[in-house]
Amino acid sequence: MAAPAAILSGILMITGCDWSSGGGADDFTVDESIQVSGVYRAPNSGDPIVTDYTSRSRPATTNETLESVSGQRIGEGNGIATAFSGSLGRSDITPGTLIITVPPGYTFSDNGDGSLTGSPGGSGSISYASGGWSIDLGGVAPAAGADIRASYEYTATSVNEEENLSSGASATTIYTFTIQQSGNRFTMVDNNGDSYSGNITSSETINSVVRSDGTEELEQVAQFTAKGTSRGIRVEIVGSFNIEQTVFFSQEIQDNANLTLEETFRTISLSMEGTWLEDNGSTGDIRAIGPQNQTVELFSEIF
C-alpha cells in the first residue's frame, strides 16, 4: 500500500528490527522508533540553550488592564463628505463602550454587536478586534475643520520580559544544536560550526496509552553522551532525549523483494536536557526543544 503523500513530512527507511552500533564499548541496540534528528533551540526564542547554572529562565508574563479614552480626535469634516472611516489606533475595544461625536450635534452609540446608531440619524460600525470604525451621517456634511471625536474603553496588554540567560559555554554562546542520527550514533553541530560525536546509551518507554480510536501515545527517554570541542575547548555532554510519539497507523506490507515489512506512521515531538562539562571545570545546563509534531513513516523488516 502506498503511503499518502500529504502526511509525509519525512520518510525514514529502516531495515531490521533494531539498530546496533556494531560492537565495542559503545555497543547498544536501540529501538528503531527512537528518532532524535533535527534542530534544537531554547524553549524561549533567542535564549542560549547552554546556560550558566546560576542563570534560570523566568517565563514571560502577560498583564491585561482596562483603559479608558475620552475625546480622542479621530477625524475632521471638510464641508463636503458625509461619511467617514478610520482606526482608533488601538485593538481589543470593549463592546458597547464606543461613542463618536460629530458637530453639529451628532452622536453615534455602540450597540455592543459591532453596529453604531446615530442620533438624530445615521449609522456606523466598529471592529472591536482591530479598532477600525466607519460612520455615515445620512447626507449631512460636517463643517470644514469640525473635529470628530471618540470615547471608549479597551484592553491594554503588557508583557514582562524574561530574565536574560547567561551562557554556560566559556568561549562562546550556543543557540542551536543540529542533530543527525544513524542507529545509536549521532552528530551534534552547534550554531558556531563546532561538532560533537554522540551515542545513545539506553532507551526506555516510560508511558504507553492506547486511545479508543486505536492510536497509541508513547513517552520515551533515551540517555546519551557526546564529546567534542567548542571553540577549542574540549567538552563532554551527558543528557537525555525526551520523545513523545503518536502511532496512528501500522500495517504489514510486501516490498519488491517479497520481504515482509511493518509500515508505521507516527508524529514525533522532541526535547533535550543535559549537562555541559568542559575540561577546564566549567559546567552548564542544557534545555532545548527539537522538532514538534513531525510526521514520519517507518519501515522495519519482520523476521
LUMKOLMAR-116389 format. One record per residue: x, y, z of N, C-alpha, C in turn; residue number from 0. Coordinates in nm, 3 decimals, m for minus. Layout:
ATOM  n.east n.north    n.up ca.east ca.north   ca.up  c.east c.north    c.up   i
ATOM       X       Y       Z       X        Y       Z       X       Y       Z NUM
...
% end
This chain:
ATOM  n.east n.north    n.up ca.east ca.north   ca.up  c.east c.north    c.up   i
ATOM   0.086  m0.120   0.000   0.000    0.000   0.000   0.089   0.124   0.000   0
ATOM   0.064   0.217  m0.090   0.146    0.338  m0.097   0.104   0.434   0.012   1
ATOM   0.202   0.505   0.070   0.172    0.600   0.177   0.115   0.727   0.118   2
ATOM   0.010   0.785   0.179  m0.045    0.912   0.131   0.060   1.021   0.139   3
ATOM   0.084   1.089   0.026   0.192    1.189   0.021   0.164   1.306   0.112   4
ATOM   0.038   1.338   0.137   0.005    1.458   0.214   0.050   1.450   0.358   5
ATOM   0.071   1.329   0.410   0.106    1.321   0.552   0.252   1.290   0.574   6
ATOM   0.332   1.293   0.468   0.472    1.260   0.487   0.556   1.385   0.483   7
ATOM   0.598   1.431   0.601   0.693    1.541   0.605   0.834   1.488   0.610   8
ATOM   0.850   1.359   0.641   0.981    1.297   0.638   0.962   1.149   0.625   9
ATOM   1.050   1.078   0.552   1.041    0.934   0.535   1.172   0.873   0.581  10
ATOM   1.163   0.781   0.675   1.281    0.717   0.729   1.275   0.570   0.692  11
ATOM   1.368   0.524   0.609   1.371    0.385   0.567   1.463   0.307   0.658  12
ATOM   1.411   0.202   0.721   1.487    0.125   0.817   1.468  m0.022   0.785  13
ATOM   1.574  m0.099   0.785   1.562   m0.243   0.770   1.615  m0.310   0.896  14
ATOM   1.558  m0.427   0.928   1.596   m0.493   1.051   1.508  m0.450   1.165  15
ATOM   1.511  m0.526   1.271   1.422   m0.497   1.383   1.482  m0.398   1.481  16
ATOM   1.614  m0.383   1.484   1.679   m0.291   1.576   1.799  m0.229   1.509  17
ATOM   1.848  m0.121   1.569   1.973   m0.060   1.527   2.080  m0.097   1.627  18
ATOM   2.202  m0.119   1.580   2.311   m0.154   1.669   2.435  m0.077   1.629  19
ATOM   2.520  m0.044   1.727   2.642    0.029   1.698   2.749  m0.061   1.639  20
ATOM   2.733  m0.190   1.649   2.828   m0.280   1.583   2.941  m0.329   1.670  21
ATOM   2.927  m0.329   1.799   3.029   m0.387   1.886   3.114  m0.284   1.955  22
ATOM   3.196  m0.330   2.049   3.285   m0.240   2.121   3.218  m0.188   2.247  23
ATOM   3.289  m0.092   2.310   3.241   m0.039   2.438   3.109   0.034   2.424  24
ATOM   3.083   0.085   2.303   2.961    0.162   2.283   2.847   0.075   2.230  25
ATOM   2.865  m0.057   2.231   2.764   m0.145   2.173   2.632  m0.131   2.249  26
ATOM   2.528  m0.101   2.174   2.395   m0.086   2.233   2.294  m0.093   2.120  27
ATOM   2.190  m0.170   2.140   2.085   m0.183   2.039   1.970  m0.092   2.078  28
ATOM   1.935   0.001   1.989   1.833    0.100   2.020   1.707   0.068   1.940  29
ATOM   1.593   0.085   2.004   1.465    0.067   1.937   1.460   0.160   1.816  30
ATOM   1.417   0.104   1.702   1.416    0.182   1.578   1.322   0.301   1.584  31
ATOM   1.227   0.302   1.678   1.135    0.415   1.688   1.198   0.536   1.754  32
ATOM   1.317   0.519   1.812   1.387    0.633   1.873   1.446   0.718   1.762  33
ATOM   1.380   0.829   1.734   1.422    0.921   1.627   1.451   1.057   1.690  34
ATOM   1.575   1.105   1.681   1.610    1.230   1.750   1.671   1.335   1.659  35
ATOM   1.678   1.311   1.529   1.739    1.407   1.436   1.656   1.536   1.430  36
ATOM   1.724   1.647   1.407   1.655    1.774   1.391   1.732   1.889   1.453  37
ATOM   1.674   2.008   1.446   1.734    2.129   1.503   1.671   2.157   1.639  38
ATOM   1.755   2.179   1.739   1.710    2.203   1.876   1.742   2.348   1.914  39
ATOM   1.643   2.414   1.976   1.657    2.554   2.019   1.604   2.568   2.162  40
ATOM   1.631   2.683   2.223   1.583    2.709   2.359   1.432   2.721   2.360  41
ATOM   1.367   2.683   2.471   1.221    2.698   2.480   1.174   2.841   2.457  42
ATOM   1.251   2.940   2.506   1.220    3.080   2.481   1.307   3.130   2.368  43
ATOM   1.244   3.176   2.261   1.316    3.217   2.140   1.425   3.320   2.173  44
ATOM   1.544   3.298   2.119   1.655    3.391   2.138   1.743   3.362   2.257  45
ATOM   1.702   3.271   2.345   1.785    3.234   2.459   1.892   3.135   2.415  46
ATOM   2.007   3.132   2.486   2.103    3.024   2.462   2.049   2.892   2.515  47
ATOM   2.094   2.780   2.455   2.048    2.651   2.506   2.148   2.590   2.602  48
ATOM   2.269   2.644   2.607   2.365    2.606   2.711   2.378   2.726   2.803  49
ATOM   2.329   2.712   2.926   2.322    2.827   3.017   2.401   2.800   3.145  50
ATOM   2.441   2.909   3.207   2.509    2.903   3.336   2.412   2.847   3.440  51
ATOM   2.460   2.762   3.529   2.374    2.702   3.631   2.312   2.808   3.723  52
ATOM   2.376   2.923   3.735   2.321    3.028   3.822   2.215   3.110   3.750  53
ATOM   2.196   3.085   3.621   2.101    3.162   3.541   1.981   3.075   3.511  54
ATOM   1.863   3.123   3.545   1.741    3.048   3.522   1.639   3.135   3.449  55
ATOM   1.568   3.075   3.358   1.469    3.149   3.280   1.342   3.171   3.361  56
ATOM   1.291   3.293   3.356   1.161    3.321   3.414   1.065   3.345   3.299  57
ATOM   0.962   3.262   3.285   0.872    3.277   3.170   0.811   3.417   3.165  58
ATOM   0.792   3.466   3.043   0.728    3.595   3.026   0.584   3.588   3.076  59
ATOM   0.538   3.696   3.138   0.401    3.702   3.186   0.328   3.815   3.114  60
ATOM   0.201   3.796   3.091   0.118    3.893   3.021   0.018   3.954   3.119  61
ATOM   0.014   4.087   3.122  m0.081    4.159   3.207  m0.183   4.230   3.119  62
ATOM  m0.310   4.224   3.158  m0.415    4.293   3.085  m0.486   4.390   3.178  63
ATOM  m0.502   4.515   3.132  m0.572    4.616   3.211  m0.674   4.686   3.123  64
ATOM  m0.784   4.729   3.183  m0.889    4.800   3.112  m0.857   4.950   3.117  65
ATOM  m0.843   5.010   3.000  m0.808    5.152   2.990  m0.924   5.230   2.928  66
ATOM  m0.938   5.357   2.966  m1.043    5.444   2.913  m0.981   5.556   2.831  67
ATOM  m1.046   5.592   2.721  m1.003    5.702   2.636  m1.122   5.797   2.621  68
ATOM  m1.098   5.926   2.636  m1.206    6.025   2.626  m1.167   6.137   2.532  69
ATOM  m1.251   6.166   2.435  m1.231    6.281   2.348  m1.118   6.266   2.248  70
ATOM  m1.085   6.143   2.206  m0.978    6.123   2.108  m1.022   6.178   1.972  71
ATOM  m0.939   6.263   1.913  m0.969    6.319   1.780  m0.937   6.213   1.675  72
ATOM  m1.039   6.170   1.600  m1.018    6.062   1.503  m1.044   6.107   1.359  73
ATOM  m1.081   6.233   1.339  m1.104    6.283   1.204  m1.158   6.424   1.209  74
ATOM  m1.184   6.483   1.089  m1.243    6.616   1.082  m1.324   6.631   0.955  75
ATOM  m1.425   6.717   0.962  m1.508    6.744   0.846  m1.436   6.833   0.746  76
ATOM  m1.488   6.830   0.622  m1.434    6.918   0.518  m1.542   6.998   0.447  77
ATOM  m1.664   6.992   0.502  m1.775    7.064   0.443  m1.840   6.994   0.325  78
ATOM  m1.784   6.878   0.285  m1.836    6.806   0.168  m1.874   6.662   0.205  79
ATOM  m1.780   6.591   0.268  m1.800    6.448   0.297  m1.910   6.429   0.401  80
ATOM  m1.990   6.323   0.381  m2.095    6.287   0.476  m2.070   6.151   0.541  81
ATOM  m1.966   6.080   0.495  m1.929    5.950   0.552  m1.780   5.951   0.582  82
ATOM  m1.742   5.887   0.693  m1.603    5.888   0.738  m1.565   5.750   0.790  83
ATOM  m1.436   5.719   0.786  m1.385    5.593   0.841  m1.241   5.611   0.883  84
ATOM  m1.193   5.520   0.965  m1.054    5.527   1.011  m1.029   5.421   1.116  85
ATOM  m0.925   5.443   1.197  m0.889    5.349   1.303  m0.869   5.425   1.433  86
ATOM  m0.911   5.362   1.542  m0.889    5.422   1.673  m0.743   5.412   1.715  87
ATOM  m0.665   5.330   1.645  m0.524    5.314   1.679  m0.500   5.219   1.794  88
ATOM  m0.606   5.151   1.838  m0.596    5.054   1.945  m0.682   4.933   1.910  89
ATOM  m0.648   4.819   1.966  m0.725    4.697   1.943  m0.796   4.656   2.072  90
ATOM  m0.871   4.547   2.064  m0.944    4.494   2.180  m1.034   4.599   2.244  91
ATOM  m1.115   4.665   2.159  m1.211    4.763   2.210  m1.321   4.690   2.287  92
ATOM  m1.360   4.744   2.401  m1.464    4.681   2.481  m1.600   4.706   2.416  93
ATOM  m1.672   4.600   2.380  m1.803    4.619   2.316  m1.897   4.704   2.401  94
ATOM  m1.973   4.790   2.332  m2.074    4.872   2.399  m2.023   5.000   2.459  95
ATOM  m1.892   5.030   2.444  m1.837    5.148   2.512  m1.806   5.265   2.417  96
ATOM  m1.809   5.242   2.286  m1.767    5.347   2.192  m1.876   5.451   2.172  97
ATOM  m1.839   5.577   2.182  m1.926    5.689   2.147  m1.847   5.782   2.056  98
ATOM  m1.901   5.813   1.939  m1.839    5.906   1.845  m1.928   6.029   1.833  99
ATOM  m1.869   6.146   1.850  m1.944    6.272   1.838  m1.896   6.349   1.717 100
ATOM  m1.993   6.407   1.645  m1.964    6.483   1.522  m2.046   6.611   1.522 101
ATOM  m1.983   6.728   1.516  m2.061    6.852   1.502  m2.134   6.851   1.366 102
ATOM  m2.255   6.899   1.357  m2.328    6.973   1.463  m2.426   6.885   1.538 103
ATOM  m2.385   6.830   1.653  m2.477    6.762   1.743  m2.509   6.618   1.710 104
ATOM  m2.423   6.546   1.633  m2.446    6.405   1.605  m2.369   6.318   1.705 105
ATOM  m2.435   6.213   1.751  m2.372    6.118   1.842  m2.397   5.976   1.791 106
ATOM  m2.291   5.898   1.777  m2.302    5.759   1.735  m2.270   5.670   1.854 107
ATOM  m2.364   5.583   1.888  m2.351    5.497   2.006  m2.331   5.352   1.965 108
ATOM  m2.246   5.283   2.038  m2.211    5.143   2.013  m2.320   5.052   2.071 109
ATOM  m2.375   4.966   1.985  m2.480    4.875   2.029  m2.428   4.746   2.091 110
ATOM  m2.295   4.727   2.094  m2.237    4.608   2.154  m2.225   4.490   2.059 111
ATOM  m2.274   4.506   1.935  m2.265    4.398   1.836  m2.186   4.439   1.713 112
ATOM  m2.111   4.548   1.722  m2.033    4.597   1.609  m2.102   4.703   1.527 113
ATOM  m2.229   4.735   1.559  m2.300    4.839   1.485  m2.310   4.966   1.570 114
ATOM  m2.318   5.080   1.502  m2.332    5.210   1.567  m2.463   5.273   1.521 115
ATOM  m2.534   5.333   1.612  m2.658    5.402   1.580  m2.639   5.552   1.602 116
ATOM  m2.671   5.631   1.499  m2.654    5.775   1.508  m2.778   5.846   1.557 117
ATOM  m2.758   5.955   1.628  m2.868    6.039   1.674  m2.831   6.185   1.645 118
ATOM  m2.914   6.259   1.575  m3.051    6.227   1.536  m3.065   6.135   1.414 119
ATOM  m2.958   6.090   1.353  m2.968    6.000   1.239  m2.831   5.946   1.204 120
ATOM  m2.828   5.855   1.106  m2.702    5.798   1.061  m2.674   5.663   1.123 121
ATOM  m2.570   5.599   1.074  m2.532    5.465   1.122  m2.382   5.447   1.107 122
ATOM  m2.332   5.338   1.164  m2.187    5.313   1.154  m2.153   5.174   1.202 123
ATOM  m2.022   5.146   1.209  m1.976    5.015   1.254  m1.841   5.029   1.323 124
ATOM  m1.807   4.930   1.403  m1.680    4.926   1.474  m1.628   4.783   1.476 125
ATOM  m1.501   4.763   1.447  m1.435    4.633   1.463  m1.366   4.635   1.599 126
ATOM  m1.417   4.555   1.693  m1.360    4.556   1.827  m1.217   4.503   1.827 127
ATOM  m1.188   4.408   1.739  m1.055    4.347   1.737  m0.950   4.443   1.686 128
ATOM  m0.980   4.515   1.577  m0.879    4.600   1.513  m0.890   4.748   1.547 129
ATOM  m1.008   4.792   1.592  m1.029    4.935   1.619  m1.074   5.013   1.498 130
ATOM  m1.098   4.945   1.384  m1.145    5.014   1.265  m1.291   5.058   1.280 131
ATOM  m1.324   5.178   1.234  m1.459    5.232   1.250  m1.506   5.299   1.121 132
ATOM  m1.635   5.316   1.109  m1.693    5.392   0.997  m1.825   5.451   1.043 133
ATOM  m1.860   5.570   0.991  m1.989    5.634   1.020  m2.041   5.698   0.893 134
ATOM  m2.173   5.709   0.884  m2.241    5.774   0.772  m2.349   5.864   0.831 135
ATOM  m2.339   5.995   0.803  m2.434    6.091   0.861  m2.561   6.105   0.778 136
ATOM  m2.576   6.019   0.679  m2.701    6.020   0.602  m2.723   6.148   0.523 137
ATOM  m2.617   6.201   0.461  m2.630    6.317   0.374  m2.592   6.449   0.439 138
ATOM  m2.565   6.448   0.568  m2.526    6.571   0.638  m2.373   6.583   0.634 139
ATOM  m2.320   6.698   0.594  m2.176    6.720   0.586  m2.129   6.810   0.699 140
ATOM  m2.044   6.760   0.790  m1.989    6.848   0.895  m1.906   6.960   0.832 141
ATOM  m1.901   7.071   0.901  m1.826    7.187   0.851  m1.678   7.156   0.841 142
ATOM  m1.610   7.228   0.754  m1.465    7.210   0.740  m1.396   7.237   0.873 143
ATOM  m1.309   7.146   0.915  m1.235    7.160   1.040  m1.309   7.112   1.163 144
ATOM  m1.434   7.066   1.148  m1.510    7.016   1.263  m1.447   6.886   1.313 145
ATOM  m1.416   6.879   1.442  m1.350    6.762   1.500  m1.447   6.647   1.520 146
ATOM  m1.406   6.528   1.474  m1.477    6.404   1.503  m1.402   6.337   1.616 147
ATOM  m1.471   6.310   1.726  m1.402    6.259   1.845  m1.468   6.130   1.896 148
ATOM  m1.385   6.050   1.965  m1.431    5.920   2.013  m1.395   5.902   2.160 149
ATOM  m1.482   5.834   2.234  m1.456    5.790   2.371  m1.489   5.641   2.378 150
ATOM  m1.407   5.565   2.450  m1.426    5.420   2.454  m1.335   5.360   2.560 151
ATOM  m1.352   5.229   2.581  m1.262    5.152   2.666  m1.196   5.043   2.582 152
ATOM  m1.074   5.003   2.622  m1.005    4.896   2.552  m0.918   4.820   2.651 153
ATOM  m0.879   4.699   2.612  m0.793    4.616   2.695  m0.648   4.636   2.652 154
ATOM  m0.566   4.687   2.745  m0.424    4.708   2.717  m0.345   4.587   2.767 155
ATOM  m0.255   4.538   2.683  m0.174    4.421   2.716  m0.029   4.460   2.729 156
ATOM   0.035   4.419   2.837   0.178    4.442   2.856   0.246   4.311   2.889 157
ATOM   0.372   4.299   2.851   0.447    4.176   2.871   0.571   4.204   2.955 158
ATOM   0.588   4.126   3.061   0.712    4.130   3.138   0.811   4.036   3.072 159
ATOM   0.922   4.089   3.025   1.019    4.007   2.953   1.088   3.908   3.047 160
ATOM   1.138   3.798   2.987   1.211    3.701   3.066   1.346   3.759   3.111 161
ATOM   1.400   3.703   3.215   1.535    3.739   3.255   1.633   3.694   3.148 162
ATOM   1.735   3.774   3.126   1.838    3.732   3.032   1.915   3.615   3.090 163
ATOM   1.939   3.514   3.006   2.016    3.398   3.049   2.161   3.416   3.009 164
ATOM   2.253   3.382   3.097   2.395    3.390   3.064   2.442   3.255   3.009 165
ATOM   2.541   3.261   2.922   2.589    3.140   2.856   2.662   3.050   2.954 166
ATOM   2.643   2.919   2.937   2.715    2.822   3.018   2.838   2.769   2.948 167
ATOM   2.859   2.811   2.822   2.980    2.774   2.747   3.083   2.885   2.761 168
ATOM   3.205   2.851   2.796   3.305    2.952   2.831   3.343   3.041   2.714 169
ATOM   3.361   2.982   2.596   3.424    3.056   2.486   3.324   3.119   2.390 170
ATOM   3.196   3.083   2.399   3.100    3.131   2.300   2.960   3.113   2.356 171
ATOM   2.860   3.154   2.279   2.720    3.131   2.315   2.659   3.035   2.214 172
ATOM   2.590   2.934   2.264   2.531    2.832   2.177   2.380   2.846   2.177 173
ATOM   2.324   2.867   2.057   2.181    2.886   2.042   2.111   2.766   1.980 174
ATOM   2.182   2.685   1.903   2.119    2.570   1.838   2.214   2.451   1.833 175
ATOM   2.155   2.333   1.835   2.222    2.208   1.800   2.145   2.146   1.684 176
ATOM   2.218   2.108   1.579   2.158    2.032   1.469   2.207   1.889   1.480 177
ATOM   2.115   1.795   1.497   2.150    1.656   1.524   2.114   1.569   1.405 178
ATOM   2.210   1.483   1.365   2.190    1.382   1.262   2.218   1.246   1.325 179
ATOM   2.118   1.159   1.324   2.127    1.029   1.391   2.143   0.917   1.289 180
ATOM   2.225   0.818   1.323   2.236    0.695   1.245   2.249   0.580   1.344 181
ATOM   2.142   0.501   1.358   2.143    0.397   1.460   2.148   0.459   1.597 182
ATOM   2.240   0.409   1.681   2.251    0.467   1.814   2.356   0.578   1.819 183
ATOM   2.416   0.609   1.705   2.517    0.714   1.698   2.457   0.841   1.638 184
ATOM   2.512   0.956   1.677   2.465    1.081   1.618   2.576   1.185   1.624 185
ATOM   2.561   1.288   1.544   2.649    1.405   1.550   2.566   1.527   1.586 186
ATOM   2.627   1.615   1.665   2.565    1.742   1.701   2.655   1.853   1.648 187
ATOM   2.597   1.947   1.574   2.672    2.063   1.525   2.603   2.187   1.579 188
ATOM   2.680   2.274   1.649   2.617    2.392   1.705   2.617   2.506   1.604 189
ATOM   2.557   2.619   1.642   2.544    2.733   1.551   2.677   2.796   1.515 190
ATOM   2.785   2.762   1.589   2.918    2.812   1.557   2.996   2.719   1.464 191
ATOM   2.935   2.604   1.430   3.001    2.508   1.343   3.083   2.404   1.415 192
ATOM   3.086   2.407   1.548   3.160    2.306   1.624   3.078   2.177   1.631 193
ATOM   3.148   2.063   1.628   3.082    1.934   1.616   3.112   1.846   1.737 194
ATOM   3.014   1.761   1.773   3.025    1.670   1.886   2.971   1.534   1.841 195
ATOM   3.043   1.428   1.874   3.002    1.293   1.838   2.936   1.227   1.958 196
ATOM   2.820   1.166   1.935   2.744    1.112   2.047   2.696   0.971   2.026 197
ATOM   2.656   0.908   2.136   2.597    0.775   2.138   2.475   0.774   2.228 198
ATOM   2.368   0.711   2.181   2.255    0.681   2.269   2.293   0.556   2.347 199
ATOM   2.293   0.567   2.478   2.345    0.459   2.562   2.235   0.370   2.620 200
ATOM   2.113   0.420   2.625   2.000    0.339   2.672   1.872   0.410   2.631 201
ATOM   1.764   0.334   2.626   1.634    0.394   2.596   1.525   0.312   2.662 202
ATOM   1.416   0.378   2.696   1.304    0.306   2.755   1.174   0.381   2.728 203
ATOM   1.066   0.307   2.724   0.932    0.365   2.714   0.878   0.380   2.855 204
ATOM   0.848   0.504   2.894   0.804    0.529   3.031   0.652   0.539   3.042 205
ATOM   0.584   0.551   2.927   0.438    0.555   2.931   0.384   0.516   2.795 206
ATOM   0.278   0.438   2.793   0.213    0.396   2.669   0.064   0.386   2.693 207
ATOM  m0.014   0.457   2.611  m0.160    0.458   2.625  m0.222   0.437   2.488 208
ATOM  m0.315   0.343   2.477  m0.388    0.319   2.354  m0.524   0.388   2.364 209
ATOM  m0.551   0.481   2.270  m0.677    0.555   2.272  m0.789   0.473   2.211 210
ATOM  m0.911   0.522   2.230  m1.029    0.450   2.180  m1.032   0.441   2.028 211
ATOM  m0.966   0.536   1.960  m0.964    0.532   1.814  m0.850   0.446   1.759 212
ATOM  m0.777   0.378   1.848  m0.670    0.288   1.806  m0.533   0.351   1.801 213
ATOM  m0.522   0.484   1.815  m0.391    0.547   1.817  m0.321   0.518   1.949 214
ATOM  m0.189   0.514   1.945  m0.110    0.485   2.066  m0.023   0.606   2.100 215
ATOM  m0.028   0.647   2.225   0.055    0.757   2.275   0.173   0.698   2.351 216
ATOM   0.296   0.737   2.311   0.416    0.685   2.374   0.500   0.799   2.429 217
ATOM   0.556   0.778   2.548   0.658    0.868   2.602   0.784   0.785   2.622 218
ATOM   0.895   0.831   2.562   1.020    0.757   2.568   1.133   0.849   2.612 219
ATOM   1.233   0.789   2.674   1.353    0.862   2.715   1.475   0.786   2.664 220
ATOM   1.566   0.858   2.600   1.690    0.798   2.550   1.808   0.872   2.612 221
ATOM   1.888   0.802   2.692   2.007    0.861   2.754   2.120   0.868   2.651 222
ATOM   2.202   0.973   2.659   2.312    0.985   2.562   2.434   1.050   2.625 223
ATOM   2.548   1.032   2.559   2.670    1.106   2.587   2.727   1.154   2.455 224
ATOM   2.797   1.266   2.457   2.860    1.320   2.336   2.988   1.393   2.376 225
ATOM   3.086   1.393   2.286   3.213    1.461   2.310   3.253   1.539   2.186 226
ATOM   3.321   1.651   2.211   3.371    1.733   2.102   3.445   1.853   2.156 227
ATOM   3.463   1.955   2.072   3.530    2.077   2.115   3.444   2.197   2.079 228
ATOM   3.440   2.295   2.170   3.368    2.420   2.149   3.469   2.533   2.148 229
ATOM   3.496   2.586   2.029   3.597    2.692   2.013   3.730   2.650   2.075 230
ATOM   3.766   2.523   2.056   3.894    2.470   2.102   3.893   2.412   2.242 231
ATOM   3.783   2.426   2.314   3.773    2.371   2.449   3.705   2.235   2.442 232
ATOM   3.769   2.133   2.500   3.710    2.000   2.497   3.588   1.995   2.589 233
ATOM   3.482   1.929   2.538   3.354    1.928   2.608   3.296   1.787   2.606 234
ATOM   3.236   1.748   2.718   3.154    1.628   2.723   3.011   1.670   2.758 235
ATOM   2.914   1.609   2.690   2.772    1.639   2.714   2.705   1.510   2.758 236
ATOM   2.635   1.515   2.870   2.563    1.400   2.923   2.417   1.442   2.940 237
ATOM   2.324   1.363   2.885   2.186    1.404   2.897   2.089   1.302   2.844 238
ATOM   1.968   1.350   2.811   1.863    1.262   2.761   1.780   1.333   2.656 239
ATOM   1.733   1.253   2.560   1.632    1.298   2.466   1.496   1.252   2.519 240
ATOM   1.399   1.341   2.517   1.263    1.308   2.556   1.177   1.304   2.430 241
ATOM   1.110   1.192   2.409   1.041    1.167   2.283   0.895   1.139   2.311 242
ATOM   0.807   1.216   2.250   0.663    1.191   2.258   0.615   1.152   2.119 243
ATOM   0.550   1.036   2.111   0.506    0.985   1.982   0.358   0.950   1.985 244
ATOM   0.295   0.971   1.872   0.160    0.920   1.848   0.167   0.826   1.728 245
ATOM   0.138   0.699   1.750   0.136    0.599   1.644  m0.009   0.589   1.595 246
ATOM  m0.033   0.636   1.470  m0.171    0.641   1.427  m0.202   0.550   1.308 247
ATOM  m0.101   0.474   1.261  m0.129    0.379   1.153  m0.016   0.279   1.145 248
ATOM  m0.049   0.149   1.135   0.053    0.045   1.123  m0.005  m0.072   1.045 249
ATOM   0.075  m0.128   0.954   0.029   m0.243   0.877   0.149  m0.320   0.823 250
ATOM   0.125  m0.445   0.785   0.227   m0.527   0.720   0.212  m0.513   0.569 251
ATOM   0.328  m0.500   0.500   0.328   m0.489   0.355   0.437  m0.578   0.298 252
ATOM   0.433  m0.604   0.167   0.537   m0.677   0.096   0.612  m0.579   0.006 253
ATOM   0.746  m0.581   0.011   0.822   m0.494  m0.078   0.851  m0.567  m0.209 254
ATOM   0.928  m0.503  m0.295   0.955   m0.560  m0.427   1.037  m0.688  m0.422 255
ATOM   1.111  m0.707  m0.311   1.191   m0.829  m0.294   1.112  m0.935  m0.218 256
ATOM   0.982  m0.911  m0.201   0.892   m1.004  m0.134   0.926  m1.021   0.014 257
ATOM   0.988  m0.918   0.074   1.012   m0.918   0.217   0.890  m0.861   0.288 258
ATOM   0.863  m0.915   0.405   0.751   m0.864   0.485   0.801  m0.750   0.572 259
ATOM   0.738  m0.633   0.557   0.776   m0.514   0.632   0.658  m0.465   0.714 260
ATOM   0.691  m0.401   0.825   0.589   m0.330   0.902   0.599  m0.182   0.869 261
ATOM   0.490  m0.125   0.823   0.485    0.017   0.788   0.408   0.091   0.897 262
ATOM   0.471   0.193   0.954   0.409    0.265   1.065   0.419   0.415   1.042 263
ATOM   0.309   0.487   1.064   0.308    0.632   1.059   0.302   0.687   1.201 264
ATOM   0.384   0.787   1.228   0.392    0.844   1.362   0.407   0.995   1.354 265
ATOM   0.365   1.064   1.458   0.407    1.202   1.480   0.498   1.203   1.601 266
ATOM   0.607   1.279   1.592   0.711    1.278   1.696   0.742   1.421   1.739 267
ATOM   0.747   1.443   1.872   0.791    1.570   1.930   0.910   1.543   2.020 268
ATOM   1.012   1.631   2.012   1.140    1.605   2.077   1.181   1.720   2.169 269
ATOM   1.252   1.685   2.275   1.319    1.783   2.358   1.446   1.720   2.414 270
ATOM   1.533   1.802   2.470   1.663    1.755   2.519   1.694   1.824   2.651 271
ATOM   1.751   1.748   2.745   1.802    1.803   2.870   1.940   1.743   2.893 272
ATOM   2.030   1.822   2.951   2.163    1.767   2.974   2.253   1.860   3.052 273
ATOM   2.377   1.815   3.068   2.481    1.889   3.139   2.601   1.908   3.047 274
ATOM   2.653   2.027   3.046   2.768    2.068   2.964   2.891   2.067   3.053 275
ATOM   2.991   1.984   3.023   3.109    1.967   3.107   3.235   2.000   3.027 276
ATOM   3.302   2.109   3.063   3.426    2.146   2.995   3.545   2.091   3.072 277
ATOM   3.656   2.063   3.002   3.771    2.005   3.070   3.842   2.105   3.160 278
ATOM   3.801   2.233   3.154   3.856    2.333   3.245   3.776   2.343   3.375 279
ATOM   3.673   2.256   3.388   3.593    2.255   3.510   3.463   2.332   3.501 280
ATOM   3.446   2.412   3.396   3.321    2.487   3.381   3.206   2.393   3.344 281
ATOM   3.088   2.424   3.396   2.970    2.342   3.367   2.854   2.431   3.324 282
ATOM   2.760   2.370   3.256   2.642    2.443   3.211   2.521   2.353   3.209 283
ATOM   2.407   2.414   3.189   2.279    2.345   3.188   2.224   2.348   3.046 284
ATOM   2.171   2.237   2.997   2.118    2.230   2.861   1.969   2.199   2.867 285
ATOM   1.889   2.286   2.806   1.747    2.261   2.788   1.710   2.310   2.648 286
ATOM   1.652   2.223   2.568   1.624    2.259   2.429   1.501   2.185   2.378 287
ATOM   1.434   2.249   2.284   1.317    2.191   2.218   1.356   2.157   2.075 288
ATOM   1.327   2.033   2.035   1.353    1.990   1.899   1.228   1.999   1.814 289
ATOM   1.226   1.930   1.698   1.108    1.931   1.611   0.984   1.886   1.687 290
ATOM   0.872   1.950   1.655   0.745    1.920   1.721   0.644   1.869   1.620 291
ATOM   0.580   1.757   1.653   0.471    1.701   1.573   0.509   1.678   1.427 292
ATOM   0.635   1.634   1.406   0.674    1.599   1.270   0.620   1.461   1.237 293
ATOM   0.572   1.444   1.114   0.517    1.317   1.071   0.626   1.235   1.000 294
ATOM   0.643   1.112   1.042   0.744    1.024   0.980   0.680   0.891   0.949 295
ATOM   0.740   0.822   0.852   0.698    0.688   0.815   0.814   0.593   0.841 296
ATOM   0.790   0.486   0.915   0.894    0.390   0.947   0.864   0.258   0.878 297
ATOM   0.971   0.199   0.822   0.963    0.063   0.769   1.061  m0.024   0.845 298
ATOM   1.016  m0.141   0.891   1.106   m0.234   0.955   1.077  m0.375   0.903 299
ATOM   1.184  m0.450   0.883   1.167   m0.586   0.833   1.120  m0.677   0.945 300
ATOM   1.023  m0.761   0.915   0.970   m0.856   1.012   1.039  m0.991   0.989 301
ATOM   1.109  m1.037   1.092   1.183   m1.165   1.078   1.091  m1.282   1.110 302
% end
